Amino acid sequence: MSWQGYVDNLMSDGNCQDSAIVGWNPDSKYVWAAQEGGTFINITSTEIDVLVGKDRQGFFTNGLTLGSKKCSVIRDSLLDDNDWTMDIRTKSQGGEATYNIAVGKAGKGPIETETHRVSREGPAACRPPHTHPNKWHTRHTNHLQGIKKKII
């Protein structure tokens, strides 16, 4: 399965509205695979730097962007061992609907972003059936690492 195949699989059940796999290392930061026509296909290396950067407080105050879409950070455990997740919500511009974004990271490998339908229960409620962050991370990290092994 290619990285694009993984994104296509995430999109197939209709729970996600956008999805991407983003690679990052000091020399190369870019979108490996994304939903065609989605916002995440436009994620920049600067936006990746903010997501994985050492400043873990600035985006709580200033927000961040993903694919030039303004977002607020709800919960940040992206660099925490045994969690590696982040909950983000898009900001409404011009009265449009807002969306929850779940971000997961697998070591120094890919970062996965998913946009889910809005839920009154917040970002965690919009994750796939298992709603606990560690379960979400384990499922996606194991799957990403499995794909990475197949590619290498």
DSSP file (Angstrom, degrees, kcal/mol; ACC not computed):
  #  RESIDUE AA STRUCTURE BP1 BP2  ACC     N-H-->O    O-->H-N    N-H-->O    O-->H-N    TCO  KAPPA ALPHA  PHI   PSI    X-CA   Y-CA   Z-CA
    1    1 A M              0   0    0      0, 0.0   150,-0.1     0, 0.0     2,-0.1   0.000 360.0 360.0 360.0 130.7    0.0    0.0    0.0
    2    2 A S     >  -     0   0    0      1,-0.1     4,-1.7   148,-0.0     5,-0.1  -0.335 360.0-103.1 -81.8 169.7    1.4    3.4   -0.9
    3    3 A W  H  > S+     0   0    0      1,-0.2     4,-2.0     2,-0.2     5,-0.2   0.902 126.2  52.5 -59.2 -40.0    1.1    6.5    1.2
    4    4 A Q  H  > S+     0   0    0      1,-0.2     4,-2.9     2,-0.2    -1,-0.2   0.885 104.8  55.7 -64.8 -36.7   -1.7    7.7   -1.1
    5    5 A G  H  > S+     0   0    0      2,-0.2     4,-2.2     1,-0.2    -1,-0.2   0.868 105.7  51.8 -61.3 -36.6   -3.4    4.4   -0.6
    6    6 A Y  H  X S+     0   0    0     -4,-1.7     4,-2.3     2,-0.2    -2,-0.2   0.926 110.9  46.9 -65.8 -44.7   -3.4    5.0    3.1
    7    7 A V  H  X S+     0   0    0     -4,-2.0     4,-2.1     1,-0.2    -2,-0.2   0.934 111.8  51.1 -61.0 -46.1   -4.9    8.4    2.7
    8    8 A D  H  X S+     0   0    0     -4,-2.9     4,-1.2     1,-0.2    -1,-0.2   0.889 109.2  51.5 -59.0 -39.5   -7.5    7.0    0.3
    9    9 A N  H  X S+     0   0    0     -4,-2.2     4,-0.5     1,-0.2     3,-0.3   0.908 108.4  51.0 -64.0 -42.8   -8.3    4.3    2.9
   10   10 A L  H  < S+     0   0    0     -4,-2.3     3,-0.5     1,-0.2     6,-0.5   0.877 113.4  45.9 -60.5 -37.4   -8.8    6.9    5.6
   11   11 A M  H >< S+     0   0    0     -4,-2.1     3,-1.4     1,-0.2    -1,-0.2   0.709  94.1  80.2 -78.4 -20.4  -11.2    8.9    3.4
   12   12 A S  H 3< S+     0   0    0     -4,-1.2    -1,-0.2    -3,-0.3    -2,-0.2   0.755  85.5  55.7 -65.6 -27.9  -13.2    5.9    2.2
   13   13 A D  T 3< S-     0   0    0     -4,-0.5    -1,-0.3    -3,-0.5    -2,-0.1   0.554 104.5-122.8 -86.0  -4.5  -15.5    5.5    5.3
   14   14 A G  S <  S+     0   0    0     -3,-1.4    -2,-0.1    -4,-0.1    -3,-0.1   0.460  84.7 107.9  82.3  -0.1  -16.8    9.1    5.0
   15   15 A N  S    S+     0   0    0     -5,-0.3   102,-1.0   101,-0.1     2,-0.3   0.791  71.0  60.8 -79.3 -27.6  -15.6   10.1    8.6
   16   16 A C  E     -A  116   0A   0     -6,-0.5   100,-0.2   100,-0.2    -2,-0.1  -0.764  55.4-169.6-101.5 145.4  -12.8   12.3    7.4
   17   17 A Q  E    S+     0   0A   0     98,-2.9     2,-0.3     1,-0.4    99,-0.1   0.584  80.2   6.7-102.7 -16.1  -13.2   15.3    5.2
   18   18 A D  E     +A  115   0A   0     97,-0.8    97,-2.6    20,-0.1    -1,-0.4  -0.971  65.7 178.4-159.8 153.5   -9.4   15.7    4.5
   19   19 A S  E     +A  114   0A   0     -2,-0.3    16,-2.1    95,-0.2     2,-0.3  -0.984   1.0 175.1-159.5 149.6   -6.3   13.7    5.3
   20   20 A A  E     -AB 113  34A   0     93,-2.1    93,-2.4    -2,-0.3     2,-0.5  -0.992  25.0-141.7-154.2 154.5   -2.6   13.9    4.6
   21   21 A I  E     -AB 112  33A   0     12,-2.8    11,-2.6    -2,-0.3    12,-1.6  -0.993  26.6-166.9-114.8 123.7    0.7   12.1    5.5
   22   22 A V  E     -AB 111  31A   0     89,-3.5    89,-3.3    -2,-0.5     2,-0.3  -0.955   7.5-149.1-119.0 125.6    3.5   14.6    6.0
   23   23 A G  E     - B   0  30A   0      7,-2.4     7,-1.4    -2,-0.5     2,-0.4  -0.669  17.9-176.1 -90.4 146.5    7.1   13.6    6.1
   24   24 A W  E     + B   0  29A   0     84,-0.4     5,-0.2    85,-0.4    -2,-0.0  -0.971  20.8 132.5-148.7 133.0    9.6   15.6    8.2
   25   25 A N  E >   - B   0  28A   0      3,-0.9     3,-0.9    -2,-0.4    -2,-0.0  -0.911  68.1 -88.1-158.0 168.3   13.3   15.6    8.9
   26   26 A P  T 3  S+     0   0    0      0, 0.0     3,-0.1     0, 0.0     0, 0.0   0.786 125.7  37.4 -55.4 -29.5   15.8   18.4    9.0
   27   27 A D  T 3  S+     0   0    0      1,-0.2     2,-0.4    -3,-0.0    -3,-0.0   0.640 122.0  35.3 -97.2 -15.6   16.5   18.2    5.2
   28   28 A S  E <   +B   25   0A   0     -3,-0.9    -3,-0.9     2,-0.0     2,-0.4  -0.914  53.6 163.7-149.9 114.0   13.1   17.3    3.8
   29   29 A K  E     +B   24   0A   0     -2,-0.4     2,-0.3    -5,-0.2    -5,-0.2  -0.949  30.0 117.8-132.8 111.6    9.6   18.5    5.0
   30   30 A Y  E     -B   23   0A   0     -7,-1.4    -7,-2.4    -2,-0.4     2,-0.5  -0.985  66.0 -77.6-163.6 169.2    6.7   18.0    2.6
   31   31 A V  E     -B   22   0A   0     12,-0.4    -9,-0.3    -2,-0.3     3,-0.1  -0.646  33.1-173.6 -77.0 121.6    3.3   16.3    2.0
   32   32 A W  E    S-     0   0A   0    -11,-2.6     2,-0.3    -2,-0.5   -10,-0.2   0.843  72.1  -6.4 -83.0 -37.0    3.9   12.7    1.0
   33   33 A A  E    S+B   21   0A   0    -12,-1.6   -12,-2.8   -30,-0.1    -1,-0.3  -0.977  70.1 167.1-157.9 146.6    0.2   12.0    0.3
   34   34 A A  E     -B   20   0A   0     -2,-0.3     2,-0.3   -14,-0.2   -14,-0.2  -0.989  44.7 -81.4-158.4 161.1   -3.0   14.0    0.6
   35   35 A Q    >   -     0   0    0    -16,-2.1     3,-2.2    -2,-0.3     6,-0.3  -0.535  56.8-110.3 -65.6 124.6   -6.7   14.1   -0.3
   36   36 A E  T 3  S+     0   0    0     -2,-0.3    -1,-0.1     1,-0.3     3,-0.1  -0.370 101.9  11.7 -59.2 130.1   -6.9   15.6   -3.8
   37   37 A G  T 3  S+     0   0    0      1,-0.3    -1,-0.3    -2,-0.1     2,-0.1   0.431 102.4 126.3  81.7  -0.9   -8.5   19.1   -3.6
   38   38 A G  S <  S-     0   0    0     -3,-2.2     3,-0.3   -19,-0.1    -1,-0.3  -0.295  71.7-114.7 -84.5 172.4   -8.2   19.2    0.2
   39   39 A T  S >  S+     0   0    0      1,-0.2     3,-1.9     2,-0.1    -1,-0.1   0.868 108.8  63.5 -71.1 -38.9   -6.6   21.8    2.3
   40   40 A F  G >  S+     0   0    0      1,-0.3     3,-1.7     2,-0.2    -1,-0.2   0.686  84.3  73.6 -67.7 -18.3   -3.8   19.6    3.6
   41   41 A I  G 3  S+     0   0    0     -6,-0.3    -1,-0.3    -3,-0.3   -10,-0.2   0.737  96.5  54.4 -63.6 -19.4   -2.3   19.1    0.2
   42   42 A N  G <  S+     0   0    0     -3,-1.9    -1,-0.3    -4,-0.2    25,-0.2   0.236  74.0 137.0 -99.5  11.7   -1.0   22.7    0.6
   43   43 A I    <   -     0   0    0     -3,-1.7   -12,-0.4    24,-0.2     2,-0.2  -0.400  43.8-146.2 -61.4 132.6    0.8   22.2    4.0
   44   44 A T     >  -     0   0    0    -14,-0.1     4,-1.9    -2,-0.1     5,-0.1  -0.537  23.0-112.9-100.8 165.2    4.1   24.0    3.8
   45   45 A S  H  > S+     0   0    0      1,-0.2     4,-2.3     2,-0.2     5,-0.1   0.847 119.1  56.5 -64.0 -33.2    7.5   23.2    5.3
   46   46 A T  H  > S+     0   0    0      2,-0.2     4,-1.7     1,-0.2    -1,-0.2   0.905 106.8  48.6 -64.0 -41.5    7.1   26.3    7.5
   47   47 A E  H  > S+     0   0    0      2,-0.2     4,-2.0     1,-0.2    -2,-0.2   0.868 110.0  51.9 -66.6 -36.0    3.8   24.9    8.9
   48   48 A I  H  X S+     0   0    0     -4,-1.9     4,-2.2     2,-0.2    -2,-0.2   0.908 105.9  55.3 -64.8 -41.9    5.5   21.6    9.5
   49   49 A D  H  X S+     0   0    0     -4,-2.3     4,-1.0     1,-0.2    -2,-0.2   0.893 107.9  49.0 -57.3 -41.3    8.3   23.4   11.5
   50   50 A V  H  < S+     0   0    0     -4,-1.7     3,-0.4     2,-0.2    -1,-0.2   0.919 110.2  51.4 -65.3 -43.5    5.6   25.0   13.7
   51   51 A L  H  < S+     0   0    0     -4,-2.0    -2,-0.2     1,-0.2    -1,-0.2   0.900 123.6  27.3 -60.5 -42.7    3.9   21.6   14.4
   52   52 A V  H  < S+     0   0    0     -4,-2.2    -1,-0.2    -5,-0.1    -2,-0.2   0.353  97.6 119.9-104.7   5.1    7.1   19.8   15.4
   53   53 A G  S  < S-     0   0    0     -4,-1.0    -3,-0.1    -3,-0.4    -4,-0.0  -0.090  74.0-113.3 -70.0 168.7    9.1   22.8   16.7
   54   54 A K  S    S+     0   0    0      1,-0.1     2,-1.1     2,-0.1    -1,-0.1   0.765  95.2  88.9 -73.9 -27.1   10.4   23.3   20.2
   55   55 A D        +     0   0    0      1,-0.2     4,-0.3     2,-0.1    -2,-0.2  -0.625  47.5 166.5 -75.7 102.0    8.1   26.2   21.0
   56   56 A R        +     0   0    0     -2,-1.1    -1,-0.2     1,-0.1    -2,-0.1   0.338  69.8  50.3 -98.9   5.3    5.0   24.4   22.3
   57   57 A Q  S >> S+     0   0    0      2,-0.1     3,-1.3     3,-0.1     4,-1.1   0.727  89.5  73.2-110.5 -32.7    3.3   27.5   23.8
   58   58 A G  H 3> S+     0   0    0      1,-0.3     4,-3.2     2,-0.2     3,-0.4   0.840  94.4  53.3 -56.5 -39.1    3.3   30.1   20.9
   59   59 A F  H 3> S+     0   0    0     -4,-0.3     4,-1.3     1,-0.2    14,-0.6   0.713  99.8  62.2 -75.5 -16.6    0.6   28.3   18.9
   60   60 A F  H <4 S+     0   0    0     -3,-1.3    -1,-0.2     2,-0.2    -2,-0.2   0.870 117.1  31.2 -69.1 -34.5   -1.8   28.3   21.9
   61   61 A T  H  < S+     0   0    0     -4,-1.1    -2,-0.2    -3,-0.4    -3,-0.1   0.904 134.9  26.8 -84.8 -48.0   -1.7   32.1   21.9
   62   62 A N  H  < S-     0   0    0     -4,-3.2    -3,-0.2     1,-0.2    -2,-0.2   0.566  96.4-139.7 -96.2 -11.0   -1.2   32.8   18.2
   63   63 A G     <  -     0   0    0     -4,-1.3     2,-0.3    -5,-0.3    -1,-0.2  -0.289  17.3-116.7  75.9-172.2   -2.8   29.7   16.6
   64   64 A L  E     -C   71   0A   0      7,-1.9     7,-2.9    -4,-0.1     2,-0.4  -0.928  13.6-121.2-152.1 174.1   -1.2   28.1   13.6
   65   65 A T  E     -C   70   0A   0     -2,-0.3     2,-0.4     5,-0.2     5,-0.2  -0.946  12.2-168.2-124.4 148.7   -2.0   27.3   10.0
   66   66 A L  E >  S-C   69   0A   0      3,-1.9     3,-1.5    -2,-0.4   -23,-0.1  -0.967  87.6 -10.3-131.8 116.6   -2.3   24.1    8.1
   67   67 A G  T 3  S-     0   0    0     -2,-0.4   -24,-0.2     1,-0.3     3,-0.1   0.852 129.9 -59.6  61.8  33.1   -2.5   24.5    4.3
   68   68 A S  T 3  S+     0   0    0      1,-0.2     2,-0.5   -26,-0.1    -1,-0.3   0.490 108.4 130.8  70.0   7.4   -3.0   28.2    4.9
   69   69 A K  E <   -C   66   0A   0     -3,-1.5    -3,-1.9   -30,-0.1    -1,-0.2  -0.813  61.5-122.8 -91.1 124.0   -6.1   27.5    7.0
   70   70 A K  E     +C   65   0A   0     -2,-0.5    21,-2.8    -5,-0.2     2,-0.3  -0.429  38.7 178.4 -69.2 137.5   -6.1   29.3   10.4
   71   71 A C  E     -CD  64  90A   0     -7,-2.9    -7,-1.9    19,-0.3     2,-0.4  -0.943  26.4-137.3-139.9 157.5   -6.4   26.9   13.3
   72   72 A S  E     - D   0  89A   0     17,-3.1    17,-2.6    -2,-0.3     2,-0.6  -0.933  24.7-127.2-112.3 140.6   -6.5   26.9   17.1
   73   73 A V  E     + D   0  88A   0    -14,-0.6    15,-0.2    -2,-0.4     3,-0.1  -0.784  27.1 176.0 -89.3 125.1   -4.6   24.3   19.2
   74   74 A I  E    S+     0   0A   0     13,-2.7     2,-0.3    -2,-0.6    14,-0.2   0.854  70.5   2.6 -92.8 -45.6   -6.9   22.5   21.7
   75   75 A R  E     - D   0  87A   0     12,-1.8    12,-2.6     0, 0.0     2,-0.5  -0.991  62.3-160.7-147.5 134.4   -4.5   19.9   23.1
   76   76 A D  E     + D   0  86A   0     -2,-0.3    10,-0.2    10,-0.2     8,-0.0  -0.928  38.1 132.1-125.2 109.6   -0.8   19.3   22.4
   77   77 A S  E >   + D   0  85A   0      8,-2.3     3,-1.2    -2,-0.5     7,-1.1  -0.013  35.3 123.2-131.8  25.3    0.9   16.1   23.2
   78   78 A L  T 3  S+     0   0    0      6,-0.3     8,-0.1     1,-0.3    27,-0.1   0.821  81.8  35.5 -61.8 -33.7    2.6   15.7   19.8
   79   79 A L  T 3  S+     0   0    0      6,-0.1     2,-0.4     2,-0.1    -1,-0.3   0.337  92.9 111.4-102.7   6.9    6.1   15.5   21.3
   80   80 A D  S X> S-     0   0    0     -3,-1.2     3,-1.8     5,-0.2     4,-1.5  -0.688  75.3-112.1 -84.7 128.0    5.1   13.5   24.4
   81   81 A D  T 34 S+     0   0    0     -2,-0.4    -1,-0.1     1,-0.3    -2,-0.1  -0.268 100.0  15.5 -55.7 142.1    6.3    9.9   24.6
   82   82 A N  T 34 S+     0   0    0      1,-0.2    -1,-0.3     2,-0.0    56,-0.1   0.585 128.3  53.6  67.0  14.1    3.5    7.4   24.4
   83   83 A D  T <4  +     0   0    0     -3,-1.8    22,-0.2    -6,-0.2    -2,-0.2   0.452  57.1 169.8-131.5 -69.1    1.0    9.9   23.1
   84   84 A W     <  +     0   0    0     -4,-1.5    21,-2.3    -7,-1.1    -6,-0.3   0.835  42.0 120.3  55.6  40.3    2.3   11.8   20.0
   85   85 A T  E     -DE  77 104A   0     -8,-0.7    -8,-2.3    19,-0.2     2,-0.3  -0.907  41.6-167.5-131.6 161.3   -1.1   13.4   19.2
   86   86 A M  E     -DE  76 103A   0     17,-2.1    17,-2.8    -2,-0.3     2,-0.5  -0.990  11.9-147.2-146.9 138.0   -2.5   16.9   18.9
   87   87 A D  E     +DE  75 102A   0    -12,-2.6   -13,-2.7    -2,-0.3   -12,-1.8  -0.942  25.0 172.1-109.8 128.2   -6.0   18.2   18.6
   88   88 A I  E     -DE  73 101A   0     13,-2.8    13,-3.5    -2,-0.5     2,-0.4  -0.900  17.9-154.8-130.8 155.6   -6.7   21.3   16.5
   89   89 A R  E     -DE  72 100A   0    -17,-2.6   -17,-3.1    -2,-0.3    11,-0.2  -1.000  22.5-120.0-134.2 135.7   -9.8   23.1   15.4
   90   90 A T  E     -D   71   0A   0      9,-2.7     2,-0.4    -2,-0.4   -19,-0.3  -0.352  27.4-122.5 -68.5 153.3  -10.1   25.3   12.3
   91   91 A K        -     0   0    0    -21,-2.8     2,-0.3     7,-0.1   -21,-0.2  -0.790  26.2-112.9 -96.3 141.9  -11.1   28.9   12.8
   92   92 A S        -     0   0    0     -2,-0.4     2,-0.5     3,-0.1     6,-0.1  -0.577  29.8-170.3 -75.3 130.3  -14.2   30.2   11.0
   93   93 A Q  S >  S-     0   0    0     -2,-0.3     3,-0.5     4,-0.2     4,-0.0  -0.969  75.6  -5.3-121.7 113.5  -13.5   32.7    8.3
   94   94 A G  T 3  S-     0   0    0     -2,-0.5    -1,-0.1     1,-0.2    -2,-0.0   0.790 127.8 -59.6  76.1  27.2  -16.6   34.4    7.0
   95   95 A G  T 3  S+     0   0    0      1,-0.2    -1,-0.2    -3,-0.0     3,-0.1   0.544  92.2 148.8  81.9   6.6  -19.1   32.3    8.9
   96   96 A E    <   -     0   0    0     -3,-0.5    -1,-0.2     1,-0.1    -2,-0.1  -0.267  55.2 -88.3 -70.9 162.2  -18.0   28.9    7.5
   97   97 A A        -     0   0    0     -5,-0.1     2,-0.3     1,-0.1    -4,-0.2  -0.306  40.0-132.2 -65.3 152.4  -18.2   25.7    9.5
   98   98 A T        -     0   0    0     -6,-0.1     2,-0.3    -3,-0.1    20,-0.2  -0.737  19.4-155.2-105.0 159.6  -15.3   24.8   11.7
   99   99 A Y        -     0   0    0     -2,-0.3    -9,-2.7    18,-0.1     2,-0.3  -0.954  15.6-119.2-136.5 151.6  -13.7   21.3   11.8
  100  100 A N  E     -EF  89 116A   0     16,-1.1    16,-2.9    -2,-0.3     2,-0.5  -0.697  25.3-159.5 -87.2 141.3  -11.7   19.2   14.3
  101  101 A I  E     -EF  88 115A   0    -13,-3.5   -13,-2.8    -2,-0.3     2,-0.5  -0.990   3.0-160.6-124.8 127.0   -8.2   18.1   13.2
  102  102 A A  E     -EF  87 114A   0     12,-2.4    12,-2.0    -2,-0.5     2,-0.4  -0.925   9.5-167.6-105.5 128.6   -6.4   15.1   14.7
  103  103 A V  E     -EF  86 113A   0    -17,-2.8   -17,-2.1    -2,-0.5     2,-0.4  -0.960   5.8-178.0-118.1 132.6   -2.7   15.0   14.2
  104  104 A G  E     -EF  85 112A   0      8,-2.5     8,-3.3    -2,-0.4     2,-0.4  -0.975   8.4-157.4-130.6 146.6   -0.6   12.0   15.0
  105  105 A K  E     - F   0 111A   0    -21,-2.3     2,-0.6    -2,-0.4     6,-0.2  -0.953   7.4-156.8-126.3 142.1    3.2   11.4   14.8
  106  106 A A    >   -     0   0    0      4,-1.8     3,-2.2    -2,-0.4   -22,-0.0  -0.886  57.6 -74.5-118.2  97.8    5.2    8.3   14.4
  107  107 A G  T 3  S-     0   0    0     -2,-0.6    -1,-0.1     1,-0.3    34,-0.0  -0.243 102.5 -29.5  53.4-131.9    8.8    8.8   15.7
  108  108 A K  T 3  S+     0   0    0     -3,-0.1   -84,-0.4     3,-0.0    -1,-0.3   0.305 126.0  87.2 -96.2   7.8   10.7   10.9   13.2
  109  109 A G  S <  S-     0   0    0     -3,-2.2   -85,-0.4     1,-0.2    -2,-0.1   0.371  87.2 -18.0 -82.9-141.0    8.6    9.4   10.4
  110  110 A P        -     0   0    0      0, 0.0    -4,-1.8     0, 0.0     2,-0.5  -0.202  47.2-142.9 -73.6 154.5    5.4   10.7    9.1
  111  111 A I  E     -AF  22 105A   0    -89,-3.3   -89,-3.5    -6,-0.2     2,-0.5  -0.958  19.1-152.2-108.2 131.6    2.9   13.1   10.6
  112  112 A E  E     -AF  21 104A   0     -8,-3.3    -8,-2.5    -2,-0.5     2,-0.4  -0.899  10.4-170.5-108.3 133.3   -0.7   12.2    9.9
  113  113 A T  E     -AF  20 103A   0    -93,-2.4   -93,-2.1    -2,-0.5     2,-0.4  -0.975   4.3-179.3-122.3 138.6   -3.5   14.8    9.8
  114  114 A E  E     -AF  19 102A   0    -12,-2.0   -12,-2.4    -2,-0.4     2,-0.6  -1.000  17.0-149.2-135.1 134.9   -7.2   14.1    9.6
  115  115 A T  E     -AF  18 101A   0    -97,-2.6   -98,-2.9    -2,-0.4   -97,-0.8  -0.921  23.8-170.4-103.1 126.6  -10.1   16.5    9.5
  116  116 A H  E     -AF  16 100A   0    -16,-2.9   -16,-1.1    -2,-0.6  -100,-0.2  -0.738  29.8 -87.7-114.5 161.6  -13.2   15.2   11.1
  117  117 A R        -     0   0    0   -102,-1.0     2,-0.1    -2,-0.3    -1,-0.1  -0.266  57.3 -91.1 -60.1 153.1  -16.8   16.3   11.2
  118  118 A V        -     0   0    0    -20,-0.2     2,-0.4   -19,-0.1    -1,-0.1  -0.430  46.2-172.4 -69.1 140.7  -17.6   18.7   14.0
  119  119 A S    >   -     0   0    0     -2,-0.1     3,-1.5    -3,-0.1     7,-0.1  -0.994  31.1-135.1-134.5 142.1  -18.8   17.1   17.2
  120  120 A R  T 3  S+     0   0    0     -2,-0.4    -1,-0.1     1,-0.3    -2,-0.0   0.768 105.9  63.6 -64.6 -24.5  -20.2   18.7   20.4
  121  121 A E  T 3  S-     0   0    0      1,-0.2    -1,-0.3     2,-0.1     3,-0.2   0.525 111.3-118.3 -80.3  -4.4  -18.0   16.5   22.4
  122  122 A G    X>  -     0   0    0     -3,-1.5     3,-0.9     1,-0.2     4,-0.6  -0.343  47.1 -40.7  97.0-178.2  -14.8   18.0   20.9
  123  123 A P  G >4 S+     0   0    0      0, 0.0     3,-1.4     0, 0.0     4,-0.4   0.846 129.1  57.1 -56.2 -41.3  -11.9   16.8   18.9
  124  124 A A  G >4 S+     0   0    0      1,-0.3     3,-1.2    -3,-0.2    -2,-0.1   0.845 100.7  58.6 -63.5 -31.5  -11.4   13.5   20.7
  125  125 A A  G <4 S+     0   0    0     -3,-0.9    -1,-0.3     1,-0.2    -3,-0.1   0.698 100.2  58.5 -70.2 -17.5  -15.0   12.5   20.0
  126  126 A C  G << S+     0   0    0     -3,-1.4    -1,-0.2    -4,-0.6    -2,-0.2   0.485  81.5 106.1 -92.2  -3.3  -14.4   12.8   16.2
  127  127 A R  S <  S-     0   0    0     -3,-1.2     4,-0.1    -4,-0.4     5,-0.0  -0.312  89.7 -76.6 -67.6 160.5  -11.6   10.3   16.2
  128  128 A P  S    S-     0   0    0      0, 0.0    -1,-0.1     0, 0.0     8,-0.1  -0.084  76.4 -63.1 -52.9 165.4  -12.4    6.9   14.6
  129  129 A P  S    S+     0   0    0      0, 0.0     2,-0.6     0, 0.0    -2,-0.1   0.589 126.1  68.7 -33.0 -39.6  -14.4    4.6   16.9
  130  130 A H        -     0   0    0      1,-0.1     0, 0.0     5,-0.1     0, 0.0  -0.761  66.7-173.9 -85.5 121.6  -11.8    4.3   19.6
  131  131 A T        +     0   0    0     -2,-0.6    -1,-0.1     4,-0.1    -4,-0.1   0.539  46.0 104.4-101.1  -8.0  -11.7    7.7   21.2
  132  132 A H  S  > S-     0   0    0      1,-0.1     4,-2.5    -7,-0.1     3,-0.5  -0.609  70.8-132.8 -77.5 132.0   -8.8    7.6   23.7
  133  133 A P  H  > S+     0   0    0      0, 0.0     4,-2.9     0, 0.0     5,-0.2   0.857 104.7  51.7 -52.7 -40.8   -5.7    9.4   22.3
  134  134 A N  H  > S+     0   0    0      2,-0.2     4,-2.7     1,-0.2     5,-0.2   0.889 110.7  47.6 -67.2 -37.2   -3.3    6.6   23.1
  135  135 A K  H  > S+     0   0    0     -3,-0.5     4,-2.4     2,-0.2     5,-0.2   0.913 112.8  49.6 -66.7 -41.5   -5.5    4.0   21.3
  136  136 A W  H  X S+     0   0    0     -4,-2.5     4,-2.3     1,-0.2     5,-0.3   0.939 113.6  46.5 -60.2 -46.9   -5.8    6.4   18.3
  137  137 A H  H  X S+     0   0    0     -4,-2.9     4,-3.4    -5,-0.2     5,-0.3   0.927 111.2  51.0 -62.7 -46.0   -2.0    6.8   18.3
  138  138 A T  H  X S+     0   0    0     -4,-2.7     4,-2.4     1,-0.2     5,-0.3   0.926 111.6  47.0 -59.8 -46.6   -1.3    3.1   18.7
  139  139 A R  H  X S+     0   0    0     -4,-2.4     4,-1.9     1,-0.2    -1,-0.2   0.947 119.4  38.8 -60.9 -49.0   -3.5    2.1   15.8
  140  140 A H  H  X S+     0   0    0     -4,-2.3     4,-2.8    -5,-0.2    -2,-0.2   0.877 115.9  50.6 -74.5 -36.9   -2.2    4.8   13.5
  141  141 A T  H  X S+     0   0    0     -4,-3.4     4,-3.0    -5,-0.3     5,-0.2   0.941 111.9  47.9 -64.8 -46.1    1.5    4.6   14.5
  142  142 A N  H  X S+     0   0    0     -4,-2.4     4,-2.1    -5,-0.3    -2,-0.2   0.915 114.3  47.0 -60.2 -42.4    1.5    0.8   14.1
  143  143 A H  H  X S+     0   0    0     -4,-1.9     4,-2.2    -5,-0.3    -2,-0.2   0.928 113.3  47.8 -65.7 -44.7   -0.2    1.1   10.7
  144  144 A L  H  X S+     0   0    0     -4,-2.8     4,-2.7     1,-0.2    -2,-0.2   0.915 112.4  49.0 -62.6 -42.8    2.2    3.9    9.6
  145  145 A Q  H  X S+     0   0    0     -4,-3.0     4,-2.1     1,-0.2    -1,-0.2   0.874 109.8  52.6 -65.9 -35.8    5.3    1.9   10.7
  146  146 A G  H  X S+     0   0    0     -4,-2.1     4,-1.6    -5,-0.2    -1,-0.2   0.908 111.5  45.7 -63.6 -42.3    4.0   -1.2    8.9
  147  147 A I  H  X S+     0   0    0     -4,-2.2     4,-2.2     2,-0.2    -2,-0.2   0.918 110.0  54.6 -66.2 -43.1    3.6    0.8    5.7
  148  148 A K  H  X S+     0   0    0     -4,-2.7     4,-2.4     1,-0.2    -2,-0.2   0.901 107.1  51.0 -58.4 -41.6    7.0    2.4    6.1
  149  149 A K  H  < S+     0   0    0     -4,-2.1    -1,-0.2     1,-0.2    -2,-0.2   0.879 109.3  51.0 -63.9 -37.5    8.6   -1.1    6.4
  150  150 A K  H  < S+     0   0    0     -4,-1.6    -1,-0.2     1,-0.2    -2,-0.2   0.871 112.0  46.7 -67.7 -36.2    6.9   -2.2    3.2
  151  151 A I  H  <        0   0    0     -4,-2.2    -2,-0.2     1,-0.2    -1,-0.2   0.908 360.0 360.0 -72.4 -42.1    8.2    0.8    1.3
  152  152 A I     <        0   0    0     -4,-2.4    -1,-0.2    -5,-0.2    -2,-0.2   0.469 360.0 360.0 -76.7 360.0   11.7    0.5    2.6
